[in-house]
Amino acid sequence: MGVSTSIAADEGTDAGIAVVTVAYPPVNALPVAGWYELAQALREVGQDPRVRVVVLAAPGRGFNAGVDIKEIQRDPGPQSLIGANRGCAEAFAAVYECQVPVIAAVQGFCLGGGIGLVGNADAIVAADDAVFGLPELDRGALGAATHLARLVPPHLMRPLYYTGRTVSAAELQRFGTVWEVVPRERLTEAAMALARQIAAKDGYLLRLAKEAINGIDPVDVRRSYRFEQGFTFEANLAGASDAHREAFIATGGK
């Protein structure tokens, strides 16, 4: 359980490709430490001169189910909530600021914090069973609209956010935000195929390209997301969050 990294040898078909794997069974809901661990792994591979592209994968039932709500509810004080807020912000920023392109390989559910990860990735390859959504209001939280807005048009983002409904990988591909949709058993193969195309380019130029593309983004995603998070903490202070989190836990996390 945790975050692991593998980097291909300097020569061969997969040279220059790093795979960062997140495994927090059963549903890949990350504890506070997991978000920081992921952020550190991404920053380290991005600084590795051997690496030209990163594949972010999370095997299991789903890609990511967001934060570990049980961890937050076990804490009688606000520290776990603060930690989750800051940890998510660091992990999302580490994807965005990674010095080389990041490909998210997504299967099953991609919810809450998962949207923050894929919304900041450079490309998304998805299994045909992948669904994307923000059930934040039902969990007593707010956040990651910044990243959902990078996946769908604004007037789809808003009702998806308000209702907590999900959108399929095929629908996102129609919007041009998912690179490829494949059967689940071909997900790794498809993500690695795209990674090989990118890794074949000049590593120095790839790093310049990543920095240049980030520099022309119309929204500062780190600041925008941190603005959203302030309302999560406000909802918690107002007493509007606990009941929703407890109800989620009481249903077995469904």
C-alpha positions as CSV (number, residue, x, y, z in Angstrom):
1,M,0.0,0.0,0.0
2,G,1.3,3.4,-0.9
3,V,3.0,5.2,-3.9
4,S,5.7,3.5,-5.9
5,T,7.9,4.6,-8.8
6,S,9.5,2.7,-11.6
7,I,11.8,4.2,-14.3
8,A,12.8,2.4,-17.4
9,A,16.4,1.8,-18.3
10,D,18.2,4.5,-20.2
11,E,17.9,2.4,-23.4
12,G,15.1,0.3,-24.9
13,T,11.5,0.7,-25.9
14,D,10.4,2.4,-22.7
15,A,13.4,4.6,-22.1
16,G,12.5,7.9,-20.5
17,I,9.2,6.7,-19.1
18,A,8.5,6.8,-15.4
19,V,5.4,5.1,-13.9
20,V,4.1,6.4,-10.6
21,T,1.6,3.9,-9.1
22,V,-0.8,4.8,-6.3
23,A,-2.2,1.8,-4.4
24,Y,-4.5,2.5,-1.4
25,P,-7.0,-0.4,-1.5
26,P,-9.8,-1.0,-1.5
27,V,-10.9,2.2,-3.4
28,N,-7.8,4.4,-3.6
29,A,-9.1,6.9,-1.1
30,L,-5.9,8.6,0.0
31,P,-5.0,9.5,3.6
32,V,-3.3,12.8,4.3
33,A,0.1,11.1,4.2
34,G,-0.7,9.5,0.8
35,W,-1.3,12.9,-0.9
36,Y,2.0,14.2,0.3
37,E,3.7,10.9,-0.7
38,L,2.3,11.2,-4.2
39,A,3.3,14.9,-4.5
40,Q,6.9,14.0,-3.5
41,A,7.1,11.1,-6.0
42,L,5.9,13.3,-8.8
43,R,8.3,16.1,-8.0
44,E,11.2,13.6,-7.7
45,V,10.6,11.9,-11.1
46,G,10.1,15.3,-12.7
47,Q,13.6,16.4,-11.6
48,D,15.2,13.1,-12.8
49,P,17.1,13.9,-16.0
50,R,16.5,10.4,-17.3
51,V,12.7,11.0,-17.3
52,R,10.8,12.5,-20.3
53,V,7.3,11.5,-19.5
54,V,5.3,10.2,-16.5
55,V,2.4,7.7,-16.4
56,L,0.3,8.1,-13.3
57,A,-1.6,4.9,-12.6
58,A,-3.7,3.5,-9.7
59,P,-4.8,-0.1,-10.2
60,G,-7.8,-1.6,-8.5
61,R,-11.5,-1.0,-8.5
62,G,-11.0,2.7,-9.4
63,F,-8.4,5.3,-10.1
64,N,-9.1,7.5,-7.2
65,A,-12.0,8.0,-4.7
66,G,-10.7,11.2,-3.2
67,V,-9.7,11.8,0.4
68,D,-10.0,9.3,3.2
69,I,-13.2,10.6,4.9
70,K,-12.9,8.1,7.7
71,E,-9.5,9.6,8.7
72,I,-11.1,13.1,8.9
73,Q,-14.0,11.9,11.0
74,R,-11.7,10.0,13.4
75,D,-9.9,13.3,14.2
76,P,-11.8,15.3,16.9
77,G,-10.0,18.5,15.8
78,P,-9.4,20.1,12.4
79,Q,-5.9,18.9,11.7
80,S,-6.9,16.0,9.4
81,L,-9.1,18.3,7.4
82,I,-6.4,20.9,7.1
83,G,-3.9,18.1,6.2
84,A,-6.3,16.7,3.5
85,N,-6.7,20.2,2.1
86,R,-3.0,21.0,2.0
87,G,-2.1,17.5,0.8
88,C,-4.5,17.5,-2.1
89,A,-3.3,21.0,-3.1
90,E,0.3,19.7,-3.1
91,A,-0.5,16.6,-5.1
92,F,-2.5,18.4,-7.7
93,A,0.2,21.1,-8.0
94,A,2.8,18.4,-8.3
95,V,1.0,16.9,-11.4
96,Y,0.6,20.3,-13.0
97,E,4.2,21.5,-12.1
98,C,5.9,18.2,-12.9
99,Q,8.8,19.2,-15.2
100,V,7.7,16.7,-17.9
101,P,4.3,15.7,-19.3
102,V,2.1,13.5,-17.1
103,I,-0.4,11.0,-18.5
104,A,-3.2,9.8,-16.3
105,A,-4.3,6.2,-16.9
106,V,-7.8,6.0,-15.5
107,Q,-10.1,3.1,-14.9
108,G,-13.3,2.7,-12.9
109,F,-14.2,5.7,-10.7
110,C,-12.3,9.0,-10.7
111,L,-14.0,11.1,-8.0
112,G,-13.2,14.1,-5.9
113,G,-9.5,14.3,-5.5
114,G,-9.1,12.1,-8.6
115,I,-10.6,15.0,-10.7
116,G,-7.9,17.2,-9.3
117,L,-5.2,14.8,-10.5
118,V,-6.5,14.2,-14.0
119,G,-7.6,17.8,-14.5
120,N,-4.0,18.9,-14.0
121,A,-2.5,16.1,-16.1
122,D,-1.2,16.7,-19.6
123,A,-3.2,13.8,-21.1
124,I,-5.8,11.3,-20.0
125,V,-6.1,7.7,-21.3
126,A,-9.2,6.0,-19.9
127,A,-10.7,2.6,-19.8
128,D,-14.2,2.3,-21.2
129,D,-15.6,1.8,-17.7
130,A,-14.1,5.1,-16.3
131,V,-16.5,7.7,-14.8
132,F,-15.6,11.1,-13.6
133,G,-17.3,13.3,-11.0
134,L,-17.3,15.5,-8.0
135,P,-19.6,14.2,-5.2
136,E,-18.2,17.0,-3.0
137,L,-21.5,18.6,-1.9
138,D,-22.7,15.2,-0.7
139,R,-19.5,14.8,1.4
140,G,-19.8,18.3,3.0
141,A,-16.9,19.7,1.0
142,L,-16.2,22.0,-1.9
143,G,-13.3,22.0,-4.3
144,A,-11.9,20.7,-7.6
145,A,-14.4,22.7,-9.8
146,T,-11.1,24.3,-11.0
147,H,-10.1,20.9,-12.4
148,L,-13.5,19.7,-13.6
149,A,-13.7,23.0,-15.6
150,R,-10.6,21.8,-17.5
151,L,-12.5,18.6,-18.6
152,V,-15.9,19.9,-19.6
153,P,-17.5,23.2,-20.7
154,P,-18.5,25.7,-18.0
155,H,-22.3,25.1,-18.3
156,L,-21.8,21.3,-18.0
157,M,-19.3,21.7,-15.1
158,R,-21.9,23.6,-13.0
159,P,-24.8,21.1,-13.1
160,L,-22.3,18.2,-12.7
161,Y,-20.9,19.9,-9.6
162,Y,-24.3,20.8,-8.1
163,T,-25.8,17.3,-8.7
164,G,-22.7,15.2,-8.1
165,R,-23.5,13.2,-11.3
166,T,-20.7,11.6,-13.2
167,V,-19.6,11.8,-16.8
168,S,-18.2,8.8,-18.8
169,A,-14.8,8.6,-20.5
170,A,-16.6,8.4,-23.8
171,E,-18.4,11.7,-23.2
172,L,-15.1,13.3,-22.2
173,Q,-13.5,12.1,-25.3
174,R,-16.2,13.8,-27.3
175,F,-15.2,17.1,-25.6
176,G,-11.6,16.4,-26.6
177,T,-10.3,16.1,-23.0
178,V,-9.6,12.3,-23.0
179,W,-7.0,11.2,-25.5
180,E,-8.2,7.6,-26.0
181,V,-10.8,5.3,-24.5
182,V,-9.9,1.6,-24.6
183,P,-11.2,-1.7,-23.0
184,R,-9.9,-1.9,-19.4
185,E,-7.5,-4.7,-20.2
186,R,-5.8,-2.5,-22.8
187,L,-5.4,0.6,-20.5
188,T,-1.8,0.1,-19.6
189,E,-0.9,-0.7,-23.2
190,A,-2.6,2.4,-24.5
191,A,-1.1,4.7,-21.8
192,M,2.4,3.4,-22.5
193,A,1.9,3.8,-26.3
194,L,1.2,7.5,-25.8
195,A,4.1,7.8,-23.3
196,R,6.5,6.2,-25.9
197,Q,5.5,8.8,-28.5
198,I,6.2,11.6,-26.1
199,A,9.4,10.0,-24.7
200,A,10.8,9.8,-28.2
201,K,11.1,13.6,-28.3
202,D,14.1,15.7,-27.1
203,G,14.0,15.7,-23.3
204,Y,15.2,19.3,-22.9
205,L,12.6,20.6,-25.4
206,L,9.9,18.6,-23.6
207,R,10.7,20.4,-20.4
208,L,10.7,23.7,-22.1
209,A,7.3,22.9,-23.7
210,K,5.8,21.9,-20.4
211,E,6.9,25.2,-18.8
212,A,5.7,27.2,-21.8
213,I,2.3,25.6,-22.0
214,N,1.7,26.1,-18.3
215,G,2.7,29.7,-18.7
216,I,-0.1,30.4,-21.2
217,D,-2.9,28.8,-19.1
218,P,-5.6,31.4,-18.5
219,V,-6.2,30.2,-14.9
220,D,-3.7,29.9,-12.1
221,V,-4.9,26.4,-11.0
222,R,-3.1,26.4,-7.7
223,R,-4.6,29.7,-6.5
224,S,-8.0,28.9,-8.0
225,Y,-8.2,25.6,-6.1
226,R,-7.0,27.0,-2.8
227,F,-9.7,29.7,-3.1
228,E,-12.3,26.9,-3.4
229,Q,-10.8,25.1,-0.4
230,G,-11.5,28.0,1.8
231,F,-15.2,27.3,1.5
232,T,-14.7,23.7,2.5
233,F,-13.2,24.9,5.8
234,E,-15.9,27.5,6.2
235,A,-18.6,24.8,5.8
236,N,-16.8,22.7,8.4
237,L,-16.6,25.6,10.9
238,A,-20.3,26.3,10.2
239,G,-21.2,22.7,11.2
240,A,-22.5,21.9,7.7
241,S,-20.0,19.1,6.9
242,D,-20.0,16.6,9.7
243,A,-23.4,15.3,9.1
244,H,-22.7,14.6,5.4
245,R,-19.4,12.8,6.2
246,E,-21.1,10.7,8.9
247,A,-23.9,9.8,6.6
248,F,-21.3,8.7,3.9
249,I,-19.5,6.5,6.4
250,A,-22.8,5.1,7.7
251,T,-23.7,3.9,4.2
252,G,-20.4,2.1,3.9
253,G,-18.9,4.8,1.7
254,K,-21.5,4.5,-1.1
